[in-house]
Amino acid sequence: MTTMTEAERESRAQLSDLVHRRRKELRLSLRGFAAACVDPATGTGGLIGHNWVDRLEKHMATTPPQLPELRALATGLNLALPVVQEAAAAQFMGITPTYATSGEARALVTYAEGMTEDERRQLLAIVEAYDRSRTSR
């Protein structure tokens, strides 16, 4: 099993940096943040320990979070799950998704993930109506 070097760990710290920045914005202690991390799919808390968060934020070796932990982190961070998944994929697996050149497309996808099916249909109808009006000129 190959372990990451310190330089590799420092260059791949997307989740570490996201958690640290967002936890500070929310003004949560390590313990308070860990307590706020509840998997909304199961209602299970205690998936994220304050020691794990501390190690993550300090860019120390940690066990990569699985889907239940990612959902719990997203809840604790008050962020959309895809944002947390993307940061974890980049940090732990070196996966960086490619998006359209504009950040707006990425933002739309992220927001759409948190919408109900009816809200997504309404958003799509707005986009389609706009496109029709733009191309009929």
C-alpha positions in Angstrom: 0.0 0.0 0.0 1.4 3.4 -1.0 1.0 6.3 1.4 1.0 9.9 0.3 4.0 12.0 0.9 3.7 15.2 2.9 3.9 17.3 -0.3 1.1 15.3 -1.9 -1.0 15.6 1.2 -0.5 19.4 1.2 -1.3 19.7 -2.5 -4.5 17.7 -2.1 -6.3 19.3 0.8 -9.6 20.3 -0.7 -11.8 18.7 1.9 -9.5 19.7 4.7 -9.6 23.3 3.7 -13.3 23.3 3.0 -14.1 21.8 6.4 -11.7 24.2 8.3 -13.0 27.3 6.5 -16.6 26.4 6.8 -16.4 25.3 10.5 -14.8 28.7 11.3 -17.5 30.5 9.4 -20.1 28.7 11.4 -18.2 29.4 14.6 -18.3 25.8 15.7 -15.7 24.1 17.9 -14.4 20.7 16.8 -16.8 19.0 19.2 -19.7 21.2 18.2 -19.1 20.6 14.6 -18.8 16.8 15.1 -22.1 16.8 17.0 -23.8 18.7 14.1 -22.7 16.1 11.6 -25.7 13.8 11.3 -26.5 11.7 8.3 -29.9 12.9 7.1 -30.6 9.7 5.3 -30.5 7.6 8.5 -30.6 10.2 11.2 -27.4 8.7 12.6 -25.0 11.0 14.5 -21.6 10.2 15.8 -20.2 9.2 12.4 -17.7 12.1 12.5 -15.5 12.3 15.5 -13.8 15.6 16.6 -10.4 13.9 16.6 -10.9 12.9 12.9 -11.9 16.5 12.0 -8.9 17.8 13.9 -6.6 15.5 11.9 -8.3 16.3 8.7 -7.9 20.1 9.2 -4.3 19.7 10.1 -3.7 17.8 6.8 -2.7 14.6 8.7 -3.5 11.1 7.5 -7.1 10.3 7.9 -9.4 7.5 6.7 -11.3 8.7 3.6 -15.0 9.3 4.5 -17.6 7.0 3.0 -21.0 8.2 1.7 -22.8 8.2 5.2 -19.9 10.3 6.6 -20.0 12.6 3.5 -23.7 13.2 4.0 -23.1 13.9 7.7 -20.3 16.3 6.8 -22.5 18.1 4.3 -25.2 18.5 7.0 -22.7 19.8 9.6 -21.1 22.2 7.0 -24.6 23.3 5.8 -23.5 22.7 2.2 -24.9 20.7 -0.7 -23.7 17.1 -0.7 -22.1 17.4 -4.2 -19.8 20.2 -2.9 -18.5 17.9 -0.1 -18.2 14.9 -2.4 -16.2 16.9 -5.0 -13.8 18.1 -2.3 -13.4 14.6 -0.9 -12.9 13.0 -4.4 -10.2 15.6 -5.2 -8.4 15.2 -1.9 -8.5 11.4 -1.4 -8.7 10.1 -5.0 -7.1 12.9 -7.1 -10.4 13.2 -9.0 -11.1 16.7 -10.3 -14.3 17.1 -12.4 -14.3 19.1 -15.6 -17.0 21.7 -16.0 -18.0 24.2 -18.6 -15.8 27.2 -18.7 -18.3 29.2 -16.7 -18.8 28.6 -13.0 -22.5 29.2 -13.4 -23.1 25.8 -14.9 -21.5 24.2 -11.9 -23.5 26.4 -9.5 -26.7 25.4 -11.3 -26.0 21.7 -10.9 -25.1 22.2 -7.2 -28.3 24.1 -6.5 -30.4 21.7 -8.5 -29.2 18.8 -6.3 -31.0 20.4 -3.3 -34.2 21.0 -5.1 -37.3 18.9 -5.2 -38.3 17.2 -8.5 -41.0 19.8 -9.1 -38.5 22.7 -8.5 -36.0 21.1 -10.9 -38.8 20.9 -13.5 -39.7 24.5 -13.0 -36.0 25.5 -13.3 -35.7 23.5 -16.5 -38.8 25.1 -18.0 -37.3 28.6 -17.2 -34.0 27.6 -18.9 -35.8 26.2 -22.0 -38.1 29.3 -22.3 -35.1 31.5 -22.1 -33.3 29.5 -24.8 -36.3 29.6 -27.1 -36.6 33.4 -26.7 -32.9 33.8 -27.3 -32.8 31.7 -30.4 -36.1 33.1 -31.9 -34.6 36.6 -32.3 
